[in-house]
Amino acid sequence: SDPRFCERSAAVSAAGGWRRARKEDRVASVKQAWFEFKEADVE
């Protein structure tokens, strides 16, 4: 097998994992902001 191909597929999967983590971070921060907003609204 071509070592360059292996390197490229590893880079692609790493980039995909990074993007997924960033997306989950964004979702978590939105949930956190919404939770704080609701808590403040209750007061």
mmCIF file of the N, C-alpha and C atoms, coordinates in Angstrom:
data_MODEL
# 
_entry.id   MODEL 
# 
loop_
_atom_site.group_PDB 
_atom_site.id 
_atom_site.type_symbol 
_atom_site.label_atom_id 
_atom_site.label_alt_id 
_atom_site.label_comp_id 
_atom_site.label_asym_id 
_atom_site.label_entity_id 
_atom_site.label_seq_id 
_atom_site.pdbx_PDB_ins_code 
_atom_site.Cartn_x 
_atom_site.Cartn_y 
_atom_site.Cartn_z 
_atom_site.occupancy 
_atom_site.B_iso_or_equiv 
_atom_site.pdbx_formal_charge 
_atom_site.auth_seq_id 
_atom_site.auth_comp_id 
_atom_site.auth_asym_id 
_atom_site.auth_atom_id 
_atom_site.pdbx_PDB_model_num 
ATOM 1   N N  . SER A 1 1  ? 0.843   -1.206 0.000  1.00 0.00 ? 1  SER A N  1 
ATOM 2   C CA . SER A 1 1  ? 0.000   0.000  0.000  1.00 0.00 ? 1  SER A CA 1 
ATOM 3   C C  . SER A 1 1  ? 0.872   1.248  0.000  1.00 0.00 ? 1  SER A C  1 
ATOM 4   N N  . ASP A 1 2  ? 0.343   2.301  -0.541 1.00 0.00 ? 2  ASP A N  1 
ATOM 5   C CA . ASP A 1 2  ? 1.089   3.552  -0.686 1.00 0.00 ? 2  ASP A CA 1 
ATOM 6   C C  . ASP A 1 2  ? 1.134   4.299  0.649  1.00 0.00 ? 2  ASP A C  1 
ATOM 7   N N  . PRO A 1 3  ? 2.335   4.553  1.175  1.00 0.00 ? 3  PRO A N  1 
ATOM 8   C CA . PRO A 1 3  ? 2.417   5.257  2.470  1.00 0.00 ? 3  PRO A CA 1 
ATOM 9   C C  . PRO A 1 3  ? 1.820   6.663  2.414  1.00 0.00 ? 3  PRO A C  1 
ATOM 10  N N  . ARG A 1 4  ? 1.903   7.298  1.250  1.00 0.00 ? 4  ARG A N  1 
ATOM 11  C CA . ARG A 1 4  ? 1.314   8.645  1.154  1.00 0.00 ? 4  ARG A CA 1 
ATOM 12  C C  . ARG A 1 4  ? -0.196  8.580  1.327  1.00 0.00 ? 4  ARG A C  1 
ATOM 13  N N  . PHE A 1 5  ? -0.796  7.532  0.760  1.00 0.00 ? 5  PHE A N  1 
ATOM 14  C CA . PHE A 1 5  ? -2.246  7.370  0.896  1.00 0.00 ? 5  PHE A CA 1 
ATOM 15  C C  . PHE A 1 5  ? -2.618  7.172  2.370  1.00 0.00 ? 5  PHE A C  1 
ATOM 16  N N  . CYS A 1 6  ? -1.821  6.375  3.084  1.00 0.00 ? 6  CYS A N  1 
ATOM 17  C CA . CYS A 1 6  ? -2.091  6.139  4.507  1.00 0.00 ? 6  CYS A CA 1 
ATOM 18  C C  . CYS A 1 6  ? -1.997  7.439  5.294  1.00 0.00 ? 6  CYS A C  1 
ATOM 19  N N  . GLU A 1 7  ? -0.967  8.231  4.991  1.00 0.00 ? 7  GLU A N  1 
ATOM 20  C CA . GLU A 1 7  ? -0.816  9.513  5.686  1.00 0.00 ? 7  GLU A CA 1 
ATOM 21  C C  . GLU A 1 7  ? -2.001  10.412 5.408  1.00 0.00 ? 7  GLU A C  1 
ATOM 22  N N  . ARG A 1 8  ? -2.418  10.437 4.136  1.00 0.00 ? 8  ARG A N  1 
ATOM 23  C CA . ARG A 1 8  ? -3.522  11.318 3.779  1.00 0.00 ? 8  ARG A CA 1 
ATOM 24  C C  . ARG A 1 8  ? -4.814  10.894 4.465  1.00 0.00 ? 8  ARG A C  1 
ATOM 25  N N  . SER A 1 9  ? -5.091  9.587  4.477  1.00 0.00 ? 9  SER A N  1 
ATOM 26  C CA . SER A 1 9  ? -6.334  9.139  5.113  1.00 0.00 ? 9  SER A CA 1 
ATOM 27  C C  . SER A 1 9  ? -6.293  9.394  6.625  1.00 0.00 ? 9  SER A C  1 
ATOM 28  N N  . ALA A 1 10 ? -5.103  9.285  7.226  1.00 0.00 ? 10 ALA A N  1 
ATOM 29  C CA . ALA A 1 10 ? -4.983  9.592  8.652  1.00 0.00 ? 10 ALA A CA 1 
ATOM 30  C C  . ALA A 1 10 ? -5.254  11.073 8.897  1.00 0.00 ? 10 ALA A C  1 
ATOM 31  N N  . ALA A 1 11 ? -4.731  11.925 8.012  1.00 0.00 ? 11 ALA A N  1 
ATOM 32  C CA . ALA A 1 11 ? -4.954  13.369 8.153  1.00 0.00 ? 11 ALA A CA 1 
ATOM 33  C C  . ALA A 1 11 ? -6.431  13.702 7.985  1.00 0.00 ? 11 ALA A C  1 
ATOM 34  N N  . VAL A 1 12 ? -7.071  13.042 7.024  1.00 0.00 ? 12 VAL A N  1 
ATOM 35  C CA . VAL A 1 12 ? -8.498  13.294 6.788  1.00 0.00 ? 12 VAL A CA 1 
ATOM 36  C C  . VAL A 1 12 ? -9.331  12.870 7.993  1.00 0.00 ? 12 VAL A C  1 
ATOM 37  N N  . SER A 1 13 ? -9.036  11.696 8.558  1.00 0.00 ? 13 SER A N  1 
ATOM 38  C CA . SER A 1 13 ? -9.828  11.249 9.704  1.00 0.00 ? 13 SER A CA 1 
ATOM 39  C C  . SER A 1 13 ? -9.563  12.129 10.926 1.00 0.00 ? 13 SER A C  1 
ATOM 40  N N  . ALA A 1 14 ? -8.330  12.615 11.080 1.00 0.00 ? 14 ALA A N  1 
ATOM 41  C CA . ALA A 1 14 ? -8.027  13.530 12.186 1.00 0.00 ? 14 ALA A CA 1 
ATOM 42  C C  . ALA A 1 14 ? -8.798  14.835 12.012 1.00 0.00 ? 14 ALA A C  1 
ATOM 43  N N  . ALA A 1 15 ? -8.847  15.343 10.777 1.00 0.00 ? 15 ALA A N  1 
ATOM 44  C CA . ALA A 1 15 ? -9.585  16.581 10.514 1.00 0.00 ? 15 ALA A CA 1 
ATOM 45  C C  . ALA A 1 15 ? -11.069 16.376 10.785 1.00 0.00 ? 15 ALA A C  1 
ATOM 46  N N  . GLY A 1 16 ? -11.596 15.210 10.396 1.00 0.00 ? 16 GLY A N  1 
ATOM 47  C CA . GLY A 1 16 ? -13.006 14.921 10.643 1.00 0.00 ? 16 GLY A CA 1 
ATOM 48  C C  . GLY A 1 16 ? -13.305 14.868 12.139 1.00 0.00 ? 16 GLY A C  1 
ATOM 49  N N  . GLY A 1 17 ? -12.424 14.247 12.908 1.00 0.00 ? 17 GLY A N  1 
ATOM 50  C CA . GLY A 1 17 ? -12.609 14.178 14.353 1.00 0.00 ? 17 GLY A CA 1 
ATOM 51  C C  . GLY A 1 17 ? -12.539 15.559 14.979 1.00 0.00 ? 17 GLY A C  1 
ATOM 52  N N  . TRP A 1 18 ? -11.630 16.407 14.472 1.00 0.00 ? 18 TRP A N  1 
ATOM 53  C CA . TRP A 1 18 ? -11.499 17.769 14.998 1.00 0.00 ? 18 TRP A CA 1 
ATOM 54  C C  . TRP A 1 18 ? -12.766 18.563 14.723 1.00 0.00 ? 18 TRP A C  1 
ATOM 55  N N  . ARG A 1 19 ? -13.263 18.434 13.489 1.00 0.00 ? 19 ARG A N  1 
ATOM 56  C CA . ARG A 1 19 ? -14.497 19.148 13.146 1.00 0.00 ? 19 ARG A CA 1 
ATOM 57  C C  . ARG A 1 19 ? -15.656 18.692 14.016 1.00 0.00 ? 19 ARG A C  1 
ATOM 58  N N  . ARG A 1 20 ? -15.757 17.377 14.244 1.00 0.00 ? 20 ARG A N  1 
ATOM 59  C CA . ARG A 1 20 ? -16.852 16.854 15.070 1.00 0.00 ? 20 ARG A CA 1 
ATOM 60  C C  . ARG A 1 20 ? -16.740 17.403 16.491 1.00 0.00 ? 20 ARG A C  1 
ATOM 61  N N  . ALA A 1 21 ? -15.511 17.454 17.019 1.00 0.00 ? 21 ALA A N  1 
ATOM 62  C CA . ALA A 1 21 ? -15.316 17.976 18.371 1.00 0.00 ? 21 ALA A CA 1 
ATOM 63  C C  . ALA A 1 21 ? -15.704 19.453 18.439 1.00 0.00 ? 21 ALA A C  1 
ATOM 64  N N  . ARG A 1 22 ? -15.333 20.209 17.404 1.00 0.00 ? 22 ARG A N  1 
ATOM 65  C CA . ARG A 1 22 ? -15.693 21.634 17.388 1.00 0.00 ? 22 ARG A CA 1 
ATOM 66  C C  . ARG A 1 22 ? -17.212 21.784 17.381 1.00 0.00 ? 22 ARG A C  1 
ATOM 67  N N  . LYS A 1 23 ? -17.886 20.958 16.597 1.00 0.00 ? 23 LYS A N  1 
ATOM 68  C CA . LYS A 1 23 ? -19.347 21.038 16.515 1.00 0.00 ? 23 LYS A CA 1 
ATOM 69  C C  . LYS A 1 23 ? -19.968 20.720 17.869 1.00 0.00 ? 23 LYS A C  1 
ATOM 70  N N  . GLU A 1 24 ? -19.446 19.705 18.548 1.00 0.00 ? 24 GLU A N  1 
ATOM 71  C CA . GLU A 1 24 ? -19.983 19.354 19.864 1.00 0.00 ? 24 GLU A CA 1 
ATOM 72  C C  . GLU A 1 24 ? -19.723 20.470 20.868 1.00 0.00 ? 24 GLU A C  1 
ATOM 73  N N  . ASP A 1 25 ? -18.550 21.126 20.760 1.00 0.00 ? 25 ASP A N  1 
ATOM 74  C CA . ASP A 1 25 ? -18.264 22.269 21.629 1.00 0.00 ? 25 ASP A CA 1 
ATOM 75  C C  . ASP A 1 25 ? -19.299 23.359 21.423 1.00 0.00 ? 25 ASP A C  1 
ATOM 76  N N  . ARG A 1 26 ? -19.615 23.631 20.146 1.00 0.00 ? 26 ARG A N  1 
ATOM 77  C CA . ARG A 1 26 ? -20.568 24.691 19.844 1.00 0.00 ? 26 ARG A CA 1 
ATOM 78  C C  . ARG A 1 26 ? -21.939 24.345 20.414 1.00 0.00 ? 26 ARG A C  1 
ATOM 79  N N  . VAL A 1 27 ? -22.356 23.100 20.229 1.00 0.00 ? 27 VAL A N  1 
ATOM 80  C CA . VAL A 1 27 ? -23.660 22.665 20.752 1.00 0.00 ? 27 VAL A CA 1 
ATOM 81  C C  . VAL A 1 27 ? -23.687 22.792 22.272 1.00 0.00 ? 27 VAL A C  1 
ATOM 82  N N  . ALA A 1 28 ? -22.608 22.383 22.926 1.00 0.00 ? 28 ALA A N  1 
ATOM 83  C CA . ALA A 1 28 ? -22.551 22.453 24.385 1.00 0.00 ? 28 ALA A CA 1 
ATOM 84  C C  . ALA A 1 28 ? -22.610 23.902 24.856 1.00 0.00 ? 28 ALA A C  1 
ATOM 85  N N  . SER A 1 29 ? -21.925 24.814 24.174 1.00 0.00 ? 29 SER A N  1 
ATOM 86  C CA . SER A 1 29 ? -21.939 26.212 24.597 1.00 0.00 ? 29 SER A CA 1 
ATOM 87  C C  . SER A 1 29 ? -23.311 26.836 24.375 1.00 0.00 ? 29 SER A C  1 
ATOM 88  N N  . VAL A 1 30 ? -23.988 26.426 23.307 1.00 0.00 ? 30 VAL A N  1 
ATOM 89  C CA . VAL A 1 30 ? -25.351 26.924 23.076 1.00 0.00 ? 30 VAL A CA 1 
ATOM 90  C C  . VAL A 1 30 ? -26.289 26.419 24.170 1.00 0.00 ? 30 VAL A C  1 
ATOM 91  N N  . LYS A 1 31 ? -26.182 25.145 24.517 1.00 0.00 ? 31 LYS A N  1 
ATOM 92  C CA . LYS A 1 31 ? -27.014 24.595 25.592 1.00 0.00 ? 31 LYS A CA 1 
ATOM 93  C C  . LYS A 1 31 ? -26.736 25.312 26.905 1.00 0.00 ? 31 LYS A C  1 
ATOM 94  N N  . GLN A 1 32 ? -25.452 25.577 27.178 1.00 0.00 ? 32 GLN A N  1 
ATOM 95  C CA . GLN A 1 32 ? -25.074 26.268 28.409 1.00 0.00 ? 32 GLN A CA 1 
ATOM 96  C C  . GLN A 1 32 ? -25.671 27.670 28.437 1.00 0.00 ? 32 GLN A C  1 
ATOM 97  N N  . ALA A 1 33 ? -25.580 28.385 27.318 1.00 0.00 ? 33 ALA A N  1 
ATOM 98  C CA . ALA A 1 33 ? -26.128 29.744 27.243 1.00 0.00 ? 33 ALA A CA 1 
ATOM 99  C C  . ALA A 1 33 ? -27.644 29.715 27.435 1.00 0.00 ? 33 ALA A C  1 
ATOM 100 N N  . TRP A 1 34 ? -28.301 28.750 26.815 1.00 0.00 ? 34 TRP A N  1 
ATOM 101 C CA . TRP A 1 34 ? -29.761 28.622 26.942 1.00 0.00 ? 34 TRP A CA 1 
ATOM 102 C C  . TRP A 1 34 ? -30.145 28.308 28.385 1.00 0.00 ? 34 TRP A C  1 
ATOM 103 N N  . PHE A 1 35 ? -29.387 27.428 29.033 1.00 0.00 ? 35 PHE A N  1 
ATOM 104 C CA . PHE A 1 35 ? -29.660 27.075 30.427 1.00 0.00 ? 35 PHE A CA 1 
ATOM 105 C C  . PHE A 1 35 ? -29.515 28.310 31.317 1.00 0.00 ? 35 PHE A C  1 
ATOM 106 N N  . GLU A 1 36 ? -28.439 29.081 31.113 1.00 0.00 ? 36 GLU A N  1 
ATOM 107 C CA . GLU A 1 36 ? -28.227 30.292 31.910 1.00 0.00 ? 36 GLU A CA 1 
ATOM 108 C C  . GLU A 1 36 ? -29.342 31.298 31.659 1.00 0.00 ? 36 GLU A C  1 
ATOM 109 N N  . PHE A 1 37 ? -29.771 31.400 30.404 1.00 0.00 ? 37 PHE A N  1 
ATOM 110 C CA . PHE A 1 37 ? -30.853 32.328 30.061 1.00 0.00 ? 37 PHE A CA 1 
ATOM 111 C C  . PHE A 1 37 ? -32.144 31.937 30.789 1.00 0.00 ? 37 PHE A C  1 
ATOM 112 N N  . LYS A 1 38 ? -32.467 30.650 30.779 1.00 0.00 ? 38 LYS A N  1 
ATOM 113 C CA . LYS A 1 38 ? -33.678 30.185 31.456 1.00 0.00 ? 38 LYS A CA 1 
ATOM 114 C C  . LYS A 1 38 ? -33.571 30.395 32.960 1.00 0.00 ? 38 LYS A C  1 
ATOM 115 N N  . GLU A 1 39 ? -32.400 30.116 33.523 1.00 0.00 ? 39 GLU A N  1 
ATOM 116 C CA . GLU A 1 39 ? -32.210 30.304 34.961 1.00 0.00 ? 39 GLU A CA 1 
ATOM 117 C C  . GLU A 1 39 ? -32.404 31.771 35.334 1.00 0.00 ? 39 GLU A C  1 
ATOM 118 N N  . ALA A 1 40 ? -31.853 32.671 34.507 1.00 0.00 ? 40 ALA A N  1 
ATOM 119 C CA . ALA A 1 40 ? -31.978 34.101 34.776 1.00 0.00 ? 40 ALA A CA 1 
ATOM 120 C C  . ALA A 1 40 ? -33.438 34.533 34.630 1.00 0.00 ? 40 ALA A C  1 
ATOM 121 N N  . ASP A 1 41 ? -34.142 33.909 33.702 1.00 0.00 ? 41 ASP A N  1 
ATOM 122 C CA . ASP A 1 41 ? -35.539 34.245 33.445 1.00 0.00 ? 41 ASP A CA 1 
ATOM 123 C C  . ASP A 1 41 ? -36.425 33.868 34.630 1.00 0.00 ? 41 ASP A C  1 
ATOM 124 N N  . VAL A 1 42 ? -36.057 32.812 35.334 1.00 0.00 ? 42 VAL A N  1 
ATOM 125 C CA . VAL A 1 42 ? -36.865 32.321 36.455 1.00 0.00 ? 42 VAL A CA 1 
ATOM 126 C C  . VAL A 1 42 ? -36.842 33.317 37.603 1.00 0.00 ? 42 VAL A C  1 
ATOM 127 N N  . GLU A 1 43 ? -35.707 33.942 37.832 1.00 0.00 ? 43 GLU A N  1 
ATOM 128 C CA . GLU A 1 43 ? -35.543 34.869 38.963 1.00 0.00 ? 43 GLU A CA 1 
ATOM 129 C C  . GLU A 1 43 ? -36.642 35.909 38.988 1.00 0.00 ? 43 GLU A C  1 
# 
